[in-house]
Amino acid sequence: MSALLWALVALPLGTGALLLVTGRRADRAAPAVALIVTAAALGLAIAAAFRHPAVQAPFLDGLPMRFAVDGLSGLLAVTVAAVTLAVLLFSAAEFGADEARARFFGQMLLFSGSMLATVTATSLPVLLLGWEVMGATSWALIGYWWRDPERTSAADTAFLTTRTADLGLYLAAGAALASGRDPALSLDGLARADDPWLSFVTAGIIVAALGKSAQLPFSFWLSKAMQGPSPVSALLHSATMVVAGAYLLLRTGPLLEASGWGDDVVAWTGAATALCLGLVAVAQTDLKQLLAASSCSQIGFMVLAAGTTATSGGTLQLIAHAAAKSLLFLGAGAWLTALGTQQLPELLGAARRSRIVGVAFTVAALSLAGLPPLSLWAAKDVLLSGVLERSPWLYALGLAGALLSAVYSAKALWYVWRRAVPQTDSRRVPGGALPSLALLAVACVALTPLAFPPLRDSVGRVLAQPDQSAPHPWGFALSGILALSAVAATWAWGSRPLPLPERAKSALLDWLHLERAAHRLLVAPVMRLARAAAAFDDRVIDRAVDDSATVALRFARWTDGVVERALDGSVTALAAGTRALGRLARRPQTGQLHQYLAQAVAAFTVLAVVLVLVR
């Protein structure tokens, strides 16, 4: 069973790295290889979900590399592999032979493989590895068309924003090590840390999770991520990077409770994001921006569930959202490819051009709207019933966010099904994209039985964390009636503008000016500090270095003019004296023996006289 789990993690990562190293030579084979590997990963994920394997290998001193599959990670691994397979099937039809397909499919395999490593990791160091690879590959995929400055700028914004939040994981790891309660840094052991380290661990986990899942105040980066190819958006928004933070919060629920404050912060942040970004989605006129804002809103429900221990509802929401959102993004990508636009007013009647795409998009949108008996309706009610036990105010915010889900879903459907007058463009969606869309539509329909109580309860048993309260029948009825009413009202409202002040509309269209606020509150002060440091470097440090160099050069010249000349003169005089003494020493050397004897006698005589005088 250990080989099963190693293969699940290593197969997509290793194949993705091999495709990247091979480069353009593997372009022709890359789609087929990626599909085969992903299908194999799906089979391995299903087997792991039933067998619950665990593996361990040496990594760092005292910090082994550990992977394990339990109820939660098993469900997530199957979801990640299944959605990746459908998205890559769509990508194989969309990316032509002129594209760098080996680079694209290699990065997609690395992306999904790092998510599989993240959800099966059981300790912070191993989770950090998957977390970092996922962030790096998301940057490469968003900026896949790197010759376009706008796309590379969007990739930089997404990467730097999430990278800043990722520092929270390093804070959490450092605090957990400092506490000394769990040297192996296992995720299950984080809650055993003592204060104040427990608070630092909790704060780091929350910041990293909220940044990765584009929750307030980090939501704006997801708007920029729309510059990547449609399959990237479909995978990033549904089953990988953006839900990784929500998964981490669901996984570390005991830590949030043990802190005494973390669960409240998470719950209120999730509820606020579900409401505020739902309003942002309603105001959008760009289909992909609408779907991006809706991702933030829908993930807000998962974060809300994590903060209120509604684990079963949050997991159901994550699984159903993965199928629905990937299908919505692929449908939007198919229309963008065929029609060259993603503006809602220009997509009038788009669903009529290909009924398969239109029906698939409709199934996903109705699921997102929470219409009964679709799975997202059940997921929201399961988690909202747990929220109600915690706080009626949180329940009210969550219910309002669910109502907005129906509004923006119905708005998208109104545009794509409304007949254009006159019908000037008869282009249709390419047939190569249809198998993937049909597959995901079937997945959305297949998830519908999750709305029924026996299956909802079975999910809770699989997670081994059943929610504290069963859903109230009146809650199901209330949310269903509100969703139906919101869809009907939105359909009747049509394309008329929102009755809001222009300033409010501008704020909603610009994602609550979050990016502008980030630039004003964070980027601008940092840049001012950087400019001040640069000025200090130029005006003080550089000038000091230049002045020191000038003084050193002047001292060198003085040394050359005074000290060197004195030394040279001394050496010259010493040499002259030595030569003179040598000449004097050579004069007695005549070569005649009697001369040397006479000199010796004279020398001994002088020595004897000296000795006599001294005594």
C-alpha positions as CSV (number, residue, x, y, z in Angstrom):
1,M,0.0,0.0,0.0
2,S,3.0,2.3,0.5
3,A,3.8,2.0,-3.2
4,L,0.2,3.0,-4.0
5,L,0.6,6.4,-2.2
6,W,4.1,7.0,-3.5
7,A,2.9,6.5,-7.0
8,L,-0.1,8.8,-6.5
9,V,2.1,11.7,-5.6
10,A,5.2,10.9,-7.7
11,L,3.5,9.9,-11.0
12,P,2.1,13.4,-12.0
13,L,5.1,15.2,-10.5
14,G,7.7,13.1,-12.2
15,T,5.9,13.0,-15.6
16,G,5.3,16.8,-15.5
17,A,9.0,17.4,-14.7
18,L,10.0,15.1,-17.6
19,L,7.8,16.9,-20.1
20,L,9.3,20.2,-19.0
21,V,12.8,18.9,-19.4
22,T,12.1,17.4,-22.8
23,G,10.6,20.6,-24.1
24,R,9.2,21.1,-27.6
25,R,10.4,17.7,-28.7
26,A,7.6,16.2,-26.7
27,D,4.8,18.5,-27.9
28,R,3.1,15.9,-30.1
29,A,3.0,13.2,-27.4
30,A,2.4,15.5,-24.4
31,P,-1.5,15.5,-24.4
32,A,-1.7,11.7,-24.7
33,V,0.9,11.2,-22.0
34,A,-0.8,13.7,-19.7
35,L,-4.2,12.1,-20.1
36,I,-2.8,8.6,-19.5
37,V,-0.9,9.7,-16.4
38,T,-4.0,11.6,-15.0
39,A,-6.3,8.6,-15.6
40,A,-3.8,6.4,-13.8
41,A,-3.6,9.0,-10.9
42,L,-7.4,8.9,-10.7
43,G,-7.4,5.1,-10.4
44,L,-4.7,5.4,-7.7
45,A,-6.6,8.1,-5.8
46,I,-9.8,5.9,-5.8
47,A,-7.8,2.9,-4.5
48,A,-6.1,5.1,-1.8
49,A,-9.5,6.6,-0.7
50,F,-10.6,3.0,0.1
51,R,-7.4,1.6,1.6
52,H,-6.1,4.7,3.5
53,P,-2.4,4.1,3.1
54,A,0.4,5.9,4.9
55,V,4.1,6.2,4.1
56,Q,7.2,7.7,5.6
57,A,10.7,8.5,4.4
58,P,13.7,10.3,5.8
59,F,13.7,14.0,5.0
60,L,15.2,16.4,7.5
61,D,16.8,15.7,10.9
62,G,13.9,14.8,13.1
63,L,11.4,15.8,10.4
64,P,10.5,12.8,8.3
65,M,8.5,13.1,5.0
66,R,5.0,11.6,5.7
67,F,2.0,11.2,3.5
68,A,-1.3,9.6,4.5
69,V,-4.8,9.3,3.1
70,D,-7.8,9.5,5.4
71,G,-11.5,10.3,4.9
72,L,-11.0,14.0,4.1
73,S,-7.8,13.7,2.0
74,G,-9.2,10.6,0.2
75,L,-12.2,12.6,-1.0
76,L,-10.0,15.5,-2.0
77,A,-7.5,13.3,-3.9
78,V,-10.2,11.8,-6.0
79,T,-11.8,15.2,-6.7
80,V,-8.4,16.7,-7.8
81,A,-7.6,13.8,-10.1
82,A,-11.1,13.6,-11.6
83,V,-11.3,17.3,-12.4
84,T,-7.7,17.4,-13.7
85,L,-8.6,14.6,-16.1
86,A,-11.6,16.5,-17.5
87,V,-9.7,19.7,-17.8
88,L,-6.8,18.1,-19.6
89,L,-9.2,16.4,-22.0
90,F,-10.6,19.9,-22.8
91,S,-7.0,21.2,-23.1
92,A,-6.0,18.4,-25.6
93,A,-8.7,19.7,-28.0
94,E,-8.0,23.4,-27.4
95,F,-4.2,23.6,-27.7
96,G,-3.0,23.2,-31.2
97,A,0.3,21.9,-32.6
98,D,1.8,25.4,-32.7
99,E,1.5,25.8,-28.9
100,A,4.2,24.7,-26.5
101,R,2.1,21.8,-25.4
102,A,4.8,19.9,-23.5
103,R,5.4,23.0,-21.4
104,F,1.7,23.5,-20.7
105,F,0.8,19.8,-19.9
106,G,4.0,19.4,-17.9
107,Q,3.1,22.4,-15.8
108,M,-0.5,21.2,-15.4
109,L,0.7,17.9,-14.1
110,L,3.1,19.6,-11.7
111,F,0.2,21.8,-10.6
112,S,-2.2,18.9,-9.9
113,G,0.6,16.7,-8.5
114,S,1.6,19.4,-6.0
115,M,-2.1,19.7,-4.9
116,L,-2.1,15.9,-4.4
117,A,1.0,16.2,-2.3
118,T,-0.6,19.0,-0.3
119,V,-3.8,17.2,0.6
120,T,-2.0,13.9,1.5
121,A,0.8,15.6,3.6
122,T,0.6,15.0,7.3
123,S,3.2,17.5,8.5
124,L,4.0,21.2,7.9
125,P,7.3,20.8,6.1
126,V,5.9,18.3,3.6
127,L,2.8,20.5,3.1
128,L,5.1,23.5,2.5
129,L,6.8,21.6,-0.3
130,G,3.5,21.0,-2.2
131,W,2.3,24.5,-1.3
132,E,5.4,26.2,-2.8
133,V,5.4,24.1,-6.0
134,M,1.8,24.8,-6.4
135,G,2.4,28.6,-6.1
136,A,5.3,28.5,-8.5
137,T,3.5,26.5,-11.2
138,S,0.4,28.7,-10.9
139,W,2.6,31.7,-11.7
140,A,4.0,29.9,-14.8
141,L,0.5,28.8,-15.9
142,I,-1.2,32.2,-15.5
143,G,1.7,33.7,-17.5
144,Y,1.8,30.9,-20.0
145,W,1.6,33.3,-22.9
146,W,4.6,35.2,-21.5
147,R,5.1,37.4,-24.5
148,D,2.0,39.4,-23.4
149,P,3.1,42.0,-20.7
150,E,-0.4,42.1,-19.3
151,R,-0.5,38.4,-18.7
152,T,2.9,38.3,-17.1
153,S,2.0,41.3,-14.9
154,A,-1.2,39.4,-13.8
155,A,0.9,36.3,-13.0
156,D,3.3,38.5,-10.9
157,T,0.4,40.0,-9.0
158,A,-1.1,36.6,-8.2
159,F,2.2,35.1,-7.2
160,L,3.4,38.0,-5.0
161,T,0.1,38.3,-3.2
162,T,-0.2,34.6,-2.4
163,R,3.6,34.5,-1.7
164,T,3.2,37.3,0.9
165,A,0.4,35.3,2.6
166,D,2.4,32.1,2.4
167,L,4.9,33.6,4.9
168,G,2.3,32.7,7.5
169,L,3.1,29.0,7.0
170,Y,6.8,29.7,7.9
171,L,5.6,31.6,10.9
172,A,3.4,28.7,12.0
173,A,6.3,26.2,11.5
174,G,8.7,28.3,13.4
175,A,6.3,28.8,16.3
176,A,5.5,25.1,16.4
177,L,9.2,24.3,16.6
178,A,9.7,26.8,19.3
179,S,6.9,25.3,21.4
180,G,8.7,21.9,21.4
181,R,5.4,20.0,21.9
182,D,5.6,18.2,18.5
183,P,9.1,18.1,17.0
184,A,7.7,16.4,13.9
185,L,5.4,19.3,13.1
186,S,2.4,17.0,12.3
187,L,-0.8,18.9,11.3
188,D,-2.8,17.0,13.9
189,G,-0.3,18.0,16.7
190,L,-0.4,21.8,16.0
191,A,-3.2,22.2,18.5
192,R,-1.0,20.9,21.3
193,A,1.3,24.0,21.3
194,D,1.3,26.2,24.3
195,D,0.6,29.9,24.4
196,P,1.9,32.2,23.1
197,W,3.1,29.8,20.4
198,L,-0.4,28.5,19.8
199,S,-1.6,31.9,18.8
200,F,1.3,32.4,16.4
201,V,0.7,29.0,14.8
202,T,-3.0,29.8,14.4
203,A,-2.3,33.2,13.0
204,G,0.2,31.9,10.5
205,I,-2.2,29.1,9.3
206,I,-5.1,31.5,8.9
207,V,-3.1,34.1,6.9
208,A,-1.6,31.5,4.6
209,A,-5.0,29.8,4.0
210,L,-6.9,33.1,3.4
211,G,-4.3,34.2,0.9
212,K,-4.2,31.0,-1.0
213,S,-8.0,30.8,-1.1
214,A,-8.4,34.5,-2.2
215,Q,-10.5,35.4,0.8
216,L,-10.8,39.0,2.1
217,P,-8.6,41.0,2.0
218,F,-6.5,39.0,-0.6
219,S,-9.4,38.4,-3.0
220,F,-8.2,40.7,-5.8
221,W,-5.4,38.4,-7.0
222,L,-8.0,36.0,-8.4
223,S,-9.3,38.7,-10.7
224,K,-5.8,38.9,-12.2
225,A,-5.5,35.2,-12.6
226,M,-8.2,35.3,-15.3
227,Q,-5.4,36.3,-17.8
228,G,-4.3,32.7,-18.0
229,P,-5.7,30.1,-20.4
230,S,-9.2,28.9,-19.7
231,P,-8.1,25.3,-18.7
232,V,-5.8,26.9,-16.1
233,S,-8.7,29.0,-14.7
234,A,-10.9,25.9,-14.6
235,L,-8.4,23.8,-12.7
236,L,-7.1,26.6,-10.4
237,H,-10.6,27.7,-9.4
238,S,-12.1,24.3,-8.9
239,A,-10.0,21.6,-7.3
240,T,-6.5,22.9,-6.8
241,M,-4.8,26.1,-5.6
242,V,-7.8,28.3,-4.6
243,V,-9.4,25.5,-2.5
244,A,-6.1,24.5,-0.9
245,G,-6.5,27.2,1.8
246,A,-10.1,26.1,2.6
247,Y,-8.8,22.5,2.8
248,L,-6.1,23.5,5.2
249,L,-8.6,25.2,7.5
250,L,-10.9,22.2,7.4
251,R,-7.9,19.9,8.2
252,T,-6.7,22.1,11.1
253,G,-10.1,22.6,12.7
254,P,-8.9,21.4,16.2
255,L,-6.2,24.1,16.1
256,L,-8.7,26.8,15.4
257,E,-10.8,25.7,18.3
258,A,-7.9,25.3,20.7
259,S,-6.7,28.9,20.0
260,G,-10.0,30.3,21.4
261,W,-10.2,32.9,18.7
262,G,-9.1,31.4,15.4
263,D,-12.5,29.7,14.6
264,D,-14.4,33.0,15.0
265,V,-11.9,34.9,12.8
266,V,-12.2,32.2,10.1
267,A,-16.0,32.0,10.3
268,W,-16.6,35.7,10.1
269,T,-14.0,36.2,7.3
270,G,-15.7,33.4,5.3
271,A,-19.1,34.8,5.8
272,A,-18.0,38.3,4.8
273,T,-16.3,37.0,1.7
274,A,-19.3,35.0,0.6
275,L,-21.5,38.1,0.9
276,C,-19.1,40.8,-0.4
277,L,-17.7,38.9,-3.3
278,G,-21.2,37.7,-4.2
279,L,-22.1,41.3,-4.6
280,V,-19.0,41.8,-6.8
281,A,-20.0,38.8,-9.0
282,V,-23.5,40.3,-9.4
283,A,-22.1,43.6,-10.7
284,Q,-19.7,42.1,-13.3
285,T,-20.3,42.3,-17.0
286,D,-17.4,40.1,-17.9
287,L,-18.2,36.4,-17.6
288,K,-14.8,35.2,-16.4
289,Q,-14.7,38.0,-13.8
290,L,-18.2,37.0,-12.7
291,L,-17.0,33.4,-12.3
292,A,-13.8,34.5,-10.5
293,A,-15.7,36.5,-8.0
294,S,-18.2,33.7,-7.5
295,S,-15.2,31.4,-6.7
296,C,-14.2,33.7,-3.8
297,S,-17.8,33.7,-2.6
298,Q,-18.3,30.0,-2.9
299,I,-15.0,29.2,-1.1
300,G,-16.1,31.7,1.6
301,F,-18.8,29.0,2.5
302,M,-16.0,26.4,2.9
303,V,-14.1,28.8,5.1
304,L,-17.3,29.5,7.1
305,A,-17.7,25.8,7.5
306,A,-14.2,25.4,8.8
307,G,-14.7,28.1,11.4
308,T,-18.0,26.5,12.7
309,T,-16.8,22.8,12.6
310,A,-19.3,22.1,9.8
311,T,-16.7,19.8,8.2
312,S,-19.2,17.6,6.3
313,G,-20.9,20.5,4.8
314,G,-17.6,22.2,3.9
315,T,-16.3,19.1,2.2
316,L,-19.6,18.6,0.3
317,Q,-19.3,22.2,-0.8
318,L,-15.7,21.7,-1.9
319,I,-16.4,18.6,-4.0
320,A,-19.6,19.9,-5.7
321,H,-18.0,23.3,-6.3
322,A,-15.0,21.6,-8.0
323,A,-17.2,19.9,-10.6
324,A,-19.5,22.9,-11.2
325,K,-16.9,25.6,-11.4
326,S,-14.5,23.7,-13.7
327,L,-17.5,23.1,-16.0
328,L,-18.4,26.8,-15.9
329,F,-14.9,27.9,-16.8
330,L,-14.5,25.4,-19.6
331,G,-17.8,26.5,-21.0
332,A,-16.7,30.1,-20.8
333,G,-13.4,29.1,-22.5
334,A,-15.2,27.4,-25.3
335,W,-17.2,30.5,-26.0
336,L,-14.1,32.7,-25.8
337,T,-12.4,30.5,-28.4
338,A,-15.4,30.4,-30.7
339,L,-16.6,34.0,-30.3
340,G,-13.5,35.9,-29.2
341,T,-15.2,37.6,-26.3
342,Q,-16.1,37.1,-22.7
343,Q,-18.3,40.2,-22.2
344,L,-21.8,39.2,-21.2
345,P,-23.6,41.6,-23.6
346,E,-21.7,40.1,-26.5
347,L,-22.5,36.6,-25.4
348,L,-26.2,36.9,-26.1
349,G,-27.4,33.5,-27.4
350,A,-24.0,31.8,-27.0
351,A,-25.7,28.8,-25.4
352,R,-27.8,28.3,-28.5
353,R,-24.8,27.9,-30.8
354,S,-24.0,24.5,-29.2
355,R,-26.7,23.0,-27.1
356,I,-24.3,20.6,-25.4
357,V,-22.2,23.4,-24.1
358,G,-25.3,25.4,-23.2
359,V,-26.9,22.5,-21.3
360,A,-23.6,21.7,-19.5
361,F,-23.1,25.3,-18.6
362,T,-26.7,25.5,-17.4
363,V,-26.4,22.4,-15.2
364,A,-23.3,23.8,-13.5
365,A,-24.9,27.3,-13.1
366,L,-28.1,25.9,-11.5
367,S,-25.9,23.8,-9.2
368,L,-24.0,27.0,-8.3
369,A,-27.3,28.8,-7.7
370,G,-28.2,26.2,-5.1
371,L,-31.4,25.1,-6.7
372,P,-32.9,22.0,-5.2
373,P,-32.2,19.1,-5.4
374,L,-28.7,19.8,-6.8
375,S,-25.6,19.0,-4.7
376,L,-24.5,22.6,-3.9
377,W,-27.9,23.3,-2.5
378,A,-27.5,20.3,-0.1
379,A,-23.9,21.3,0.8
380,K,-24.8,24.9,1.7
381,D,-27.7,23.7,3.8
382,V,-25.7,21.1,5.6
383,L,-23.0,23.7,6.5
384,L,-25.5,26.4,7.3
385,S,-27.3,24.2,9.7
386,G,-24.0,23.9,11.6
387,V,-23.5,27.6,11.4
388,L,-27.0,28.3,12.8
389,E,-26.0,26.3,16.0
390,R,-23.0,28.7,16.3
391,S,-24.5,32.1,15.5
392,P,-27.7,33.3,14.0
393,W,-25.9,36.3,12.6
394,L,-23.4,34.1,10.8
395,Y,-26.3,32.1,9.5
396,A,-28.0,35.2,8.1
397,L,-24.8,36.3,6.3
398,G,-24.4,32.8,4.9
399,L,-28.0,32.7,3.7
400,A,-27.6,36.1,2.1
401,G,-24.5,34.9,0.3
402,A,-26.4,31.8,-0.9
403,L,-29.1,34.1,-2.2
404,L,-26.5,36.1,-4.2
405,S,-25.2,32.8,-5.7
406,A,-28.6,32.3,-7.3
407,V,-28.6,35.9,-8.6
408,Y,-25.2,35.9,-10.4
409,S,-25.8,32.4,-11.7
410,A,-29.2,33.4,-13.1
411,K,-27.6,36.5,-14.6
412,A,-25.0,34.5,-16.5
413,L,-27.7,32.1,-17.8
414,W,-30.0,35.0,-18.9
415,Y,-27.3,36.4,-21.2
416,V,-26.1,33.2,-22.7
417,W,-29.6,31.9,-23.5
418,R,-31.2,35.2,-24.5
419,R,-31.6,35.3,-28.3
420,A,-29.5,37.9,-30.0
421,V,-31.4,40.3,-32.3
422,P,-30.3,40.3,-35.0
423,Q,-28.3,37.0,-35.0
424,T,-25.2,38.2,-36.9
425,D,-22.7,35.5,-36.0
426,S,-23.3,31.8,-36.5
427,R,-20.0,30.5,-35.4
428,R,-20.3,27.4,-33.3
429,V,-18.2,25.9,-30.5
430,P,-15.5,23.5,-31.7
431,G,-16.5,19.9,-31.2
432,G,-13.2,18.9,-29.7
433,A,-14.2,20.6,-26.4
434,L,-17.5,18.7,-26.0
435,P,-16.3,15.4,-24.4
436,S,-14.8,17.2,-21.5
437,L,-17.9,19.4,-21.0
438,A,-20.2,16.4,-21.2
439,L,-18.1,14.5,-18.7
440,L,-18.2,17.3,-16.2
441,A,-22.0,17.8,-16.7
442,V,-22.5,14.2,-15.9
443,A,-20.3,14.7,-12.8
444,C,-22.5,17.5,-11.7
445,V,-25.6,15.4,-12.2
446,A,-24.0,12.5,-10.5
447,L,-23.3,14.6,-7.4
448,T,-27.0,15.5,-7.1
449,P,-27.7,12.4,-4.9
450,L,-25.5,14.1,-2.3
451,A,-28.6,16.1,-1.5
452,F,-30.3,13.1,0.0
453,P,-29.8,12.5,3.8
454,P,-28.4,8.9,3.6
455,L,-25.5,10.0,1.4
456,R,-24.9,13.2,3.3
457,D,-24.6,11.1,6.5
458,S,-22.3,8.7,4.8
459,V,-19.9,11.5,3.9
460,G,-19.9,12.5,7.5
461,R,-19.0,9.0,8.5
462,V,-16.2,8.8,5.9
463,L,-14.8,12.0,7.4
464,A,-15.1,10.5,10.9
465,Q,-16.2,14.0,11.9
466,P,-20.0,14.1,11.8
467,D,-21.5,17.6,12.2
468,Q,-23.0,18.4,15.6
469,S,-26.5,18.9,14.2
470,A,-28.6,17.5,11.4
471,P,-29.9,19.9,8.8
472,H,-33.3,21.4,9.6
473,P,-36.1,20.6,7.1
474,W,-37.3,24.2,7.2
475,G,-33.7,25.3,6.3
476,F,-33.8,23.3,3.1
477,A,-37.2,24.7,2.3
478,L,-36.2,28.3,3.1
479,S,-33.0,28.2,1.0
480,G,-34.7,26.4,-1.9
481,I,-37.6,29.0,-2.0
482,L,-35.1,31.9,-1.8
483,A,-33.0,30.4,-4.5
484,L,-35.9,29.9,-6.8
485,S,-37.3,33.4,-6.1
486,A,-33.9,35.0,-6.7
487,V,-33.5,33.1,-10.1
488,A,-37.0,34.2,-11.1
489,A,-36.4,37.8,-10.1
490,T,-33.0,38.0,-11.8
491,W,-34.5,36.5,-15.0
492,A,-37.3,39.1,-15.0
493,W,-34.8,41.9,-14.3
494,G,-32.8,41.0,-17.4
495,S,-30.0,43.3,-18.5
496,R,-31.3,46.5,-16.7
497,P,-28.6,48.2,-14.7
498,L,-28.3,47.7,-10.9
499,P,-30.1,50.4,-8.9
500,L,-27.0,51.5,-7.1
501,P,-25.0,54.8,-7.0
502,E,-22.2,55.0,-9.5
503,R,-19.6,55.0,-6.8
504,A,-20.9,51.7,-5.5
505,K,-21.1,50.2,-9.0
506,S,-17.5,51.3,-9.6
507,A,-16.3,49.7,-6.4
508,L,-18.1,46.4,-7.1
509,L,-16.8,46.3,-10.7
510,D,-13.3,47.0,-9.4
511,W,-13.5,44.2,-6.8
512,L,-14.1,46.6,-3.9
513,H,-10.9,48.5,-4.9
514,L,-8.9,45.8,-3.0
515,E,-6.0,46.0,-5.3
516,R,-5.9,49.8,-5.1
517,A,-6.1,49.5,-1.3
518,A,-3.2,47.0,-1.3
519,H,-1.1,49.3,-3.4
520,R,-1.9,52.3,-1.2
521,L,-1.5,50.5,2.2
522,L,1.2,48.1,1.4
523,V,2.9,48.5,-2.0
524,A,3.2,52.3,-1.9
525,P,4.8,52.4,1.6
526,V,7.2,49.6,0.8
527,M,8.2,51.4,-2.4
528,R,8.6,54.7,-0.6
529,L,10.8,52.9,1.9
530,A,12.7,51.3,-0.9
531,R,13.2,54.7,-2.6
532,A,14.3,56.2,0.7
533,A,16.8,53.3,1.2
534,A,18.0,53.8,-2.4
535,A,18.4,57.5,-1.8
536,F,20.3,56.8,1.5
537,D,22.4,54.4,-0.4
538,D,23.2,56.9,-3.2
539,R,23.6,60.0,-1.1
540,V,25.2,58.6,2.0
541,I,26.7,55.2,1.5
542,D,27.9,55.7,-2.1
543,R,29.3,59.2,-1.2
544,A,31.1,57.8,1.9
545,V,32.6,55.1,-0.3
546,D,33.6,57.7,-3.0
547,D,35.1,60.0,-0.3
548,S,37.0,57.1,1.3
549,A,38.4,56.2,-2.1
550,T,39.5,59.8,-2.7
551,V,41.2,60.0,0.7
552,A,42.9,56.6,0.1
553,L,44.1,57.8,-3.3
554,R,45.5,61.0,-1.9
555,F,47.2,59.1,0.9
556,A,48.7,56.8,-1.7
557,R,50.0,59.7,-3.7
558,W,51.5,61.3,-0.5
559,T,53.1,58.0,0.4
560,D,54.5,57.7,-3.1
561,G,55.9,61.3,-2.9
562,V,57.3,61.3,0.6
563,V,57.6,57.9,2.2
564,E,58.6,56.0,-1.0
565,R,61.3,58.6,-1.8
566,A,62.7,58.4,1.8
567,L,62.7,54.7,1.7
568,D,64.3,54.6,-1.8
569,G,67.0,57.1,-0.6
570,S,67.8,55.0,2.5
571,V,68.0,51.8,0.4
572,T,70.2,53.6,-2.1
573,A,72.5,55.0,0.6
574,L,72.8,51.6,2.3
575,A,73.7,50.0,-1.0
576,A,76.4,52.7,-1.7
577,G,77.9,52.1,1.8
578,T,77.8,48.4,1.3
579,R,79.6,48.8,-2.0
580,A,82.3,51.1,-0.4
581,L,82.9,48.6,2.4
582,G,83.2,45.9,-0.2
583,R,85.9,47.9,-2.0
584,L,87.8,48.5,1.2
585,A,87.5,44.8,2.1
586,R,89.0,43.9,-1.2
587,R,92.1,46.1,-1.0
588,P,94.1,43.8,1.5
589,Q,93.5,40.9,-0.8
590,T,96.8,40.9,-2.7
591,G,97.2,37.1,-3.2
592,Q,100.8,37.0,-1.5
593,L,101.1,34.8,1.6
594,H,103.6,36.9,3.5
595,Q,101.2,39.9,3.2
596,Y,98.4,37.9,4.9
597,L,100.8,36.8,7.7
598,A,101.9,40.4,8.3
599,Q,98.3,41.4,8.5
600,A,97.5,38.6,11.0
601,V,100.4,39.6,13.2
602,A,99.3,43.2,13.2
603,A,95.7,42.2,14.0
604,F,96.8,40.0,16.9
605,T,99.1,42.7,18.2
606,V,96.3,45.3,18.2
607,L,94.0,42.7,20.0
608,A,96.7,42.1,22.6
609,V,97.1,45.8,23.3
610,V,93.4,46.2,23.7
611,L,93.2,43.3,26.1
612,V,96.1,44.7,28.2
613,L,94.5,48.1,28.3
614,V,91.1,46.8,29.2
615,R,92.5,44.8,32.1
